[in-house]
Amino acid sequence: MSAQAGPRVARLRGLVAVFEARKAVAVLAIAAAFSCLDAGAARAGAWPIEPGRTQVIAKYEGTTADQGYDPDTVLVDIGHRRDETLSVFVERGLTPRLTLQAKAGVTRGHDRWIDYSGRGSVELGLRWAVQRTERSSLAVYLGAGEAGAGRNAGYAAPGQGSLDLEARVLYGRSGVWRGREVYVDLQAARLKRQGLADETRIDATLGVRPTKRWLLLAQTYAGQADRSPIRSRWLKSEVSVVRSFGDWSVQGGWRDTVSGRETARDRGVVLALWRRL
């Protein structure tokens, strides 16, 4: 029996990996399908900010984890850990096509080995709208970031990392579906990192506005680190609700790591306050 168990376990783990990959592809395919919709008023990360206008998002992210995904994508106990981040993200329209964006914050947390607190990661970059129509936008982003005191990668120890260089392609499309405003935002990024493995990331956002003041968001964040022999990877899902009050908006949601390899299954709340200036 024991001689047969090994191959069976290996086959089961292989099937789990295939299922996770298909699940990620399915999420992106659903989002891509919505990019065929007609024009609407929704806006996402790919769209430039109007010249002279600013958008500020203050966000709190609090996650905990008691389990993690091992090299075979199986959940195992890792001991309790908690991570909290309070950040401010700013976008400023410089020209009809060029947007400046920056991010900074503070962070704290602990696991069974270390307690940490201090400055979070700092990011600065420019987003250029390569092509824009009434209902779509294609943009590229180039930026740099400096690691902070916290976890600069989900699989890394607090404080690990240094300078990051990022290149990102963003595509957004808005439309109307069954009388409701919707939008989709797809992003692919490549990060060159000092002190950490280089990464490839794919993010997708689907937004539906059931009424003028309410916005429902379904988001996925997928990525993989390059470093061998075991390349950490992750797939996170986030569902949230945004309520607008004129130039102010409030967001509340939940994030979960639904699959991965060599990374913690962290999950928790996301709270944000948006302001258009």
N, C-alpha and C positions, 0 to 999 in steps of 0.2 A: 504493500500500500504506500509506504513512504517513498519508494522509487517512482511511483506514478504521480505522487502529489506534486513534486517539483515542476514537471512540465505543465501540469494542469494550472498551477498557480501562475506560471509564466504566461500561459495563454490568456488567463483571466485578466492579468495586469495589462497585457497587450490590448485586449478588447476595451478595457477602461480608458486607455490612452487614446484609442481610435474614437471612442464615444465622445471624449472631451474635445478632441479636435473638431469633430463634426458639429458639436454643440456650438462652438465658437464660430464656425463658418456659417451655421444656420442663422445665428443672431445677425451677423453682418449681411447675409443675403436678404433677410427681412428688411433691414434698414435700407439696403440698396433698392429694394422694390419700391419703397416710398419715394425715391428720388425721381420717379416718373410722374409725380403728381403735378397739377397745375399750380400757377403762381399764387402766393399768399403773402401775409405780412410777417410771418415768423422770421426770426434771425438766430444764427448760431455762431460758433467760433470762427467759421470761415469768412464771415462777412466783415468788411472793414468798419471802423467807427467813423462817423462823420467828422470832418475837420473841425477842430476846436471843441468837440464833445469828449466827455470822459465817462467811463463806466468803472465803478469800484465795487468789488465783491469781497466782503469780509466773511470768512468761513471758519467754522469750528468742525474738526474731525476727531472723533474719539472712538478708538477701536480696541478690542481685546481679543486674545487668542489663547486657547488651551491645547489646541492641536495644530499639527502642521502636516504638509504633504511630503512624504519621503521620496527618495530617488525613483521609486516605482509608482509614484502618484497615490500611494495609500496613506490614509490619515493615521497619524500616530500622536501620542501624547508628548508635548514639549514643555510642559510647565506653563504656569500663567504668565502672561505678559500684557502690558497695557501701553498704548501710545496715544498721545493727545497733541493736536496741532491747532494753533490759531494763526491764520494767515490773512493777508490782504493782497488781492490781485487787482491791478489797475491796467486799464486799456485807455489810450489817448489817441484820438484821430489827428494825424499830422497833415495828411493830404487825402484827396478822395480815394487813394489806393493804399496809402501807407499808414499802419497803426503801430504805435509803440506799446509794448506790454511789459509789465514788471510784477514781481511777486516777492514778498518777504513775510516773515512771521516769527513766532516763538513756538517751542515744542518742549514736551516733557514726557517721561514714561519710565517704565521699569520692567525687568524680567527677573529670573532667578539668579542672574549674575551681576546685574548692574542697575543703578538708578541714574537717570540723566535728566538734564534740563538746560535750556539755553536758546540761542538763536536758531531758527529754522533755516532751511535752504533759501538762498537768494537767487532770483532769476531775472534776466533782462534780455529783451530781444525785439526784433522788428518783424511785422507780418505784412506781406505785399500781396495785394489782390491782383493776380495775374489776369483773370478774366471774370467779368461780372455782368449778370443780366438781372432783370426784375425778379427772377425766381431762383437764381443760383449764383454761387460764387466759388471760384477756385483760387486758392492762395498758397503761398509758401512762407514758412517761418524759419528764421535763423536766430539762434540765441545762445547765451552762455549762462551757466549757473555755478554757484559755489556751495559746497556741502555745508550742512549745519551740524548741530550737536545731536540731532535725532537720527532716525533710520532713513538714510538717503537711498536705500533700496530695501524692499521687504524681506530679502534674504540675508541682509548684512547686519553687522553689529552696529549699535549707535555710534555716530561719529565717523564711521568709515566712509572714505570717499574724499574727493577734492574738487577739481575743476571738471565741469561737464560742458560739452559742446553739442548742440542739438540742431538737426535739420528736420523739418516737418512739412508735409503736404496736407492741405485741408480742402475738403469739398463739402459744400453745403447746398441744400436745395429745399425750398419752401413750397407749400401747396395747400390745396383744399381737398379733404377726403370726407365724404358724407356730410358736407356742410360745416366741417370743423377745420380750423387751421392746423397744419402739421408742418414739421420740418425734420430733415435728417442731416446729420453732420458726421462725416467720415474722415478720420485722420490716420496717417501713417508716419512714424518718426524713427529716426536713427540717432542714437546717442553715443558719442565718443567720451568715455569716462576715465578719469585718473583715479586710481585707488580702488576701482570697481570694474567689473566686467562691462564691456560695451553691450548695448541693448538695442533691440528692435521692439517697437510698440505699435499697436493698432487699437484705436479708440473709436467707438460708435455711439451716437446719441440719436434717439428718436423722441421728438417732442410733439405732444398733442394738446391743443388748446380747446377744451370743451366749452368754455365761456370766455368772454373778453378778459376777465381778470384772473383766470386760473390756467396754469400750465402743468401738464403731467410729463415727466421725463423718465425715460428708461435708457440706461447707459451701460456700456461694457468697456472695460479696460483690460486689454490683453498684452502680454509682453514675454520676451525671452532674453535671457542673458547669454552671451557668447561663450563664456568660459567653460572649457572641458575639464575633466571627462563628464561631469554632470552639469547640464545647463539648466539653471533655475528658470521656471516659467510660471505664469499665473494668468488666471482669468477671473476678473472681479466684475460683479454686477451691482448696479445701483439704481434704486427706484426712489423718486422724490416728487414732491408737489411744490409748486411755486405760486404764491398769491401776490398780485401786484396791487399797489396803492399809489397810483400816479407814477412819479419818478422813483418810488421805493418799491422793493419786492422782498418777500420773505420766503425762504426755501427750507424745507425739512425732508429728510430722507434716510434711507438705510442702505448700507453697503456690505457686501459679503464676498469672500473669496470662494467661488464655487468649484474651482479645480486648480491644480498646480503641481509643481514638482520642486522639491527643495525650497519651500517657502511656507510661511505660517498661514493658517486659515484665520486671518484677522477679519473682524466684522464689527460694525457699530454704526452710530448715528452720524449724520452730516447735517449741519445747520448753517445757513448762510443769510446774509443781509446784502441786498443789491441796491445800488444807487446810481442813477443816471444824472450826470451834471452837464 
